Amino acid sequence: MKSRFFLASALLLAGCQINNTTKTVDAPTNTPPKEVPAAPVTPSTPPAVVTPQPQAVVVAPVKLPTPQEQENLWQRISMQLTAEVPDNKSVNYYRNWYLRHPGHLQTVANRAQPFLFLITEEIEKRNMPLELALLPVVESSFDQFAYSHGRAAGLWQITPPTGRTFGLKQDWWYDGRRDVVESTRAALDLLQYLNRKFDGNWLHALAAYNTGEGRVFRAIRNNKAAGKPTDFWHLDLPKETSGYVPKLLAVADVIKNQQKYGLELPEIANKPAVQLVKPGTQMDLAMAAQFAGISLDEMQSLNPGYNHWQPHRMVRVICFCLLAMSITSILRLPKMAIAA
């Protein structure tokens, strides 16, 4: 806010010279008149120049939008990325890789569009680092159908034993590891558990998420016995794990500093893109897609946890908000019409 300065001009008053006139008495012409001294003139003192002080301008504090008030979800996330990114060879390698392959991140952003908001909301509710919202970029490139050679599945690449430990149902009909809502809950539960086990050290917790807590504890124990530092960067871990944490930090750095790196990601609106709908009746995905007015492929992409479906199967439908009204119209239909 620019301050306003007021310039004051002082009016200088000049003193007036007053001449007094004195009557003279006629004298003989041969006598020169006496010289009458003029009255002394005292110069008047000009008034002091008073310069007014500039008035203080009260500036109301400007309220900046909070992360939750941003229009772009990437900005909401970026404002909360606080992890220290070291000048590390592995971090630099992965940062350069992402910057050389901007198309990959654009593909990832498009895949993330339906799900990133709900993941961000859940992480904020738990007061966890927002870097974790980017973990599916590293784990699965945000491919909800991703399946690894080690049988890890879904956005969060959860293995069958870990899924069962954290309450994810897995059977012929349904695999909770691919259910975006349920797998997000389980993954964050696991990460919170690991963070507690490693005394709040998130780098150790992330390494354990990738390779198992036992292996990380052994690496820490071995370093202690050898008198070596026990931070993540000094641990002897599998090659994949040694690159896992640097890759996440590199992604976070690129996302946070898009403008600096000249990267443009497809904007994601900072509002729900999908809605969890429980039809309240027996319905398969094909029927739900028909009532929603979308293709079966799109309905399956939003419900990746379901391997098979049939009319008597209770299906939890995740649908774009724009289609929510169409989906809720299912509830208004007579049960006989739905079952037909």
C-alpha positions in Angstrom: 0.0 0.0 0.0 1.5 3.2 -1.0 1.6 5.9 1.7 0.3 9.3 0.8 2.5 12.2 1.6 1.2 15.7 2.0 3.4 18.6 0.9 2.9 21.8 2.8 3.8 25.2 1.5 4.4 28.0 4.0 3.3 31.5 3.3 6.1 33.9 4.2 4.7 37.3 5.3 7.0 40.2 4.5 7.1 43.1 7.0 5.6 46.4 5.8 7.7 49.5 6.2 5.7 52.4 7.7 6.9 56.0 7.2 5.7 58.5 9.8 5.3 62.0 8.4 6.0 65.0 10.7 4.6 68.5 10.3 7.3 71.2 9.9 7.1 74.8 11.1 7.9 77.5 8.5 11.2 78.9 9.1 13.1 81.7 7.6 14.0 81.0 4.1 17.7 81.6 4.9 17.6 78.7 7.5 17.8 75.3 6.2 15.2 73.0 7.5 16.2 70.6 10.2 16.5 67.0 9.1 13.9 64.9 10.8 15.2 61.4 11.4 12.9 58.7 10.1 11.3 56.4 12.6 13.2 53.3 13.1 11.8 50.3 11.2 11.8 47.0 13.1 11.7 44.1 10.6 8.8 41.8 11.4 9.7 38.1 12.2 8.2 35.7 9.7 6.1 32.9 11.2 7.8 29.6 11.8 7.3 27.1 9.0 5.3 24.2 10.3 5.6 21.0 8.3 2.7 18.7 9.1 3.6 15.1 9.9 2.3 12.5 7.4 -0.7 10.7 8.8 -0.3 7.1 9.6 -2.2 4.9 7.1 -3.9 2.0 8.7 -3.6 -1.0 6.4 -6.0 -3.8 6.9 -4.3 -7.2 6.9 -4.7 -9.1 3.7 -6.1 -12.6 4.2 -4.4 -15.0 1.9 -6.3 -18.0 0.7 -5.6 -21.1 2.7 -4.6 -24.3 0.9 -8.1 -25.6 1.2 -9.4 -22.4 -0.5 -7.3 -22.8 -3.6 -9.0 -23.4 -6.9 -6.4 -25.9 -8.2 -5.9 -29.1 -6.2 -2.2 -29.2 -7.1 -1.8 -25.8 -5.5 -3.5 -27.0 -2.4 -1.1 -29.9 -2.2 2.0 -27.8 -3.1 1.4 -25.3 -0.4 1.7 -28.1 2.2 4.7 -29.9 0.9 7.3 -29.3 3.6 9.7 -32.2 3.4 13.4 -31.3 3.1 14.7 -32.2 -0.4 18.4 -32.8 -0.1 20.9 -32.2 -2.8 21.3 -35.9 -3.4 22.4 -37.9 -6.4 19.4 -40.1 -6.5 16.9 -37.3 -5.9 18.6 -35.3 -8.7 18.4 -38.3 -11.0 14.7 -38.8 -10.6 13.9 -35.1 -10.7 15.7 -34.8 -14.0 13.9 -37.9 -15.3 10.5 -36.4 -14.5 11.4 -33.1 -16.1 12.6 -34.9 -19.2 9.4 -36.8 -19.4 6.6 -34.3 -18.7 4.2 -36.4 -20.7 4.4 -39.1 -18.0 3.3 -36.6 -15.2 0.5 -35.4 -17.4 -0.7 -38.9 -17.9 -0.4 -39.5 -14.1 -2.4 -36.2 -13.4 -5.2 -37.3 -15.7 -5.4 -40.7 -14.0 -5.4 -39.0 -10.6 -8.2 -36.6 -11.4 -11.1 -38.7 -10.1 -9.3 -39.7 -6.9 -6.8 -37.2 -5.8 -9.2 -34.9 -3.9 -10.5 -37.7 -1.7 -7.0 -38.9 -1.0 -5.9 -35.3 -0.1 -8.9 -34.9 2.2 -8.2 -38.1 4.1 -4.5 -37.2 4.6 -5.4 -33.8 5.9 -7.9 -35.2 8.3 -5.2 -37.4 9.8 -2.7 -34.5 9.9 -0.2 -36.5 7.8 2.4 -35.1 5.4 0.9 -34.1 2.0 3.8 -35.7 0.3 1.9 -39.0 0.9 -0.8 -37.9 -1.5 1.9 -38.3 -4.2 2.9 -41.8 -3.2 0.6 -43.4 -5.8 2.6 -41.5 -8.4 5.6 -43.6 -7.3 3.8 -46.8 -6.5 1.5 -47.2 -9.5 1.6 -44.1 -11.6 -1.9 -43.6 -10.3 -3.1 -46.7 -12.2 -5.9 -48.2 -10.1 -5.5 -51.6 -11.9 -1.8 -51.8 -11.5 -0.5 -55.3 -10.5 3.1 -56.1 -9.7 5.2 -59.2 -10.1 5.1 -59.4 -6.3 1.3 -59.5 -6.4 0.9 -56.0 -5.1 -2.2 -54.3 -6.4 -4.0 -51.0 -6.7 -3.0 -47.4 -6.4 -1.1 -48.1 -3.2 0.4 -51.4 -4.3 -0.7 -53.4 -1.3 0.3 -57.1 -1.1 -2.3 -59.7 -0.2 -1.0 -60.4 3.4 -0.7 -56.7 4.2 -4.2 -56.1 2.8 -5.7 -58.8 5.0 -3.8 -57.4 8.1 -5.4 -54.0 7.5 -8.9 -55.2 6.8 -9.1 -55.4 3.0 -11.4 -58.1 1.8 -10.1 -60.2 -1.0 -12.2 -62.8 -2.8 -13.3 -63.9 -6.2 -15.8 -61.1 -6.4 -13.9 -58.2 -4.9 -10.4 -57.1 -4.1 -10.3 -54.3 -1.6 -6.7 -53.5 -2.5 -8.0 -52.0 -5.8 -10.9 -50.2 -4.1 -9.7 -46.6 -4.0 -11.6 -45.6 -0.9 -10.7 -48.8 1.1 -7.2 -49.1 -0.1 -6.5 -45.4 0.8 -7.7 -46.1 4.3 -5.6 -49.2 4.7 -2.5 -47.6 3.2 -2.7 -44.6 5.5 -3.3 -46.9 8.5 -0.2 -48.8 7.6 1.9 -45.6 7.1 0.7 -44.2 10.5 1.6 -47.6 12.1 5.1 -47.5 10.5 5.6 -43.9 11.5 4.9 -44.8 15.1 7.2 -47.8 15.0 10.1 -45.6 13.7 9.6 -42.9 16.3 8.1 -40.4 13.8 10.8 -40.7 11.2 8.9 -40.6 7.9 11.8 -41.6 5.7 12.2 -44.8 7.6 8.5 -45.3 7.6 8.4 -44.9 3.8 11.3 -47.3 3.3 9.5 -49.8 5.5 6.3 -49.4 3.4 8.3 -50.4 0.4 10.5 -53.2 1.7 9.1 -54.2 5.1 9.7 -52.9 8.6 12.0 -55.9 9.6 14.5 -55.1 6.9 14.7 -51.4 7.8 15.1 -52.3 11.5 17.9 -54.7 10.7 19.7 -52.0 8.6 19.4 -49.5 11.4 20.7 -52.1 13.9 23.7 -53.0 11.7 24.6 -49.3 11.3 24.4 -48.8 15.1 26.7 -51.7 15.7 29.2 -50.4 13.1 29.1 -46.9 14.5 27.5 -45.5 11.4 24.7 -42.9 11.0 21.2 -44.5 11.1 19.4 -41.9 8.9 17.8 -43.2 5.7 20.6 -42.0 3.5 23.2 -44.2 5.2 21.2 -47.4 5.5 22.1 -50.5 3.4 18.8 -51.2 1.8 17.7 -53.0 -1.4 18.3 -51.0 -4.6 14.6 -50.5 -5.2 14.0 -49.1 -1.7 17.1 -46.9 -1.9 15.5 -45.3 -4.9 12.0 -45.3 -3.6 12.3 -42.4 -1.1 14.4 -40.2 -3.4 11.8 -40.7 -6.2 9.0 -39.5 -3.9 11.0 -36.5 -2.8 11.8 -35.7 -6.4 8.2 -35.8 -7.4 7.2 -33.6 -4.5 9.9 -31.1 -5.5 8.8 -31.0 -9.1 5.1 -30.6 -8.2 5.9 -27.9 -5.6 8.0 -25.9 -8.1 6.2 -26.4 -11.3 6.7 -22.7 -12.3 10.4 -22.9 -11.6 10.8 -25.9 -13.7 8.5 -24.8 -16.5 6.1 -27.7 -15.9 2.4 -27.5 -16.6 0.2 -30.2 -15.1 -3.5 -30.5 -16.1 -5.4 -28.6 -13.5 -7.5 -30.5 -11.1 -10.4 -28.7 -9.5 -10.2 -28.4 -5.7 -13.5 -30.1 -5.1 -14.9 -33.6 -5.1 -14.7 -35.3 -8.4 -16.4 -38.5 -7.4 -19.1 -39.4 -5.0 -19.7 -42.5 -3.1 -23.2 -43.8 -3.8 -24.8 -46.8 -2.1 -27.9 -47.5 -4.3 -29.7 -49.3 -1.5 -30.7 -52.1 -3.8 -29.1 -55.1 -5.6 -27.5 -53.8 -8.7 -24.5 -54.7 -10.9 -22.1 -52.3 -12.5 -23.6 -52.5 -15.9 -27.0 -51.4 -14.7 -25.5 -48.7 -12.6 -23.6 -47.4 -15.6 -26.8 -47.5 -17.7 -28.7 -45.4 -15.2 -25.8 -43.0 -14.7 -25.5 -42.5 -18.5 -21.8 -43.5 -18.7 -20.0 -46.4 -20.3 -19.4 -49.6 -18.5 -15.7 -49.0 -18.9 -15.9 -45.7 -17.1 -18.0 -47.3 -14.3 -15.4 -50.1 -14.0 -12.5 -47.6 -13.9 -14.3 -45.8 -10.9 -15.0 -49.1 -9.2 -11.7 -51.1 -9.8 -12.2 -53.3 -6.7 -14.9 -55.4 -8.3 -13.6 -58.4 -10.3 -17.0 -59.8 -11.2 -20.5 -58.6 -10.7 -24.0 -60.0 -10.8 -27.5 -58.6 -10.2 -27.8 -59.8 -6.6 -24.4 -58.3 -5.7 -24.5 -55.1 -3.5 -22.2 -52.7 -5.4 -20.8 -49.5 -3.9 -20.7 -47.0 -6.8 -18.1 -44.2 -7.0 -19.3 -41.7 -9.6 -18.4 -38.3 -10.8 -20.3 -35.6 -9.0 -21.8 -34.4 -12.3 -23.5 -37.8 -12.6 -24.6 -38.0 -9.0 -28.1 -36.9 -9.7 -28.4 -39.5 -12.4 -27.2 -42.2 -10.1 -29.4 -41.2 -7.2 -32.4 -41.4 -9.6 -31.9 -45.2 -9.3 -33.3 -45.0 -5.8 -36.5 -43.5 -7.0 -37.3 -46.5 -9.3 -39.6 -49.3 -8.1 -37.7 -52.3 -6.8 -39.4 -54.5 -9.4 -38.1 -52.2 -12.2 -34.6 -52.4 -10.8 -34.6 -56.1 -10.5 -36.0 -56.6 -14.0 
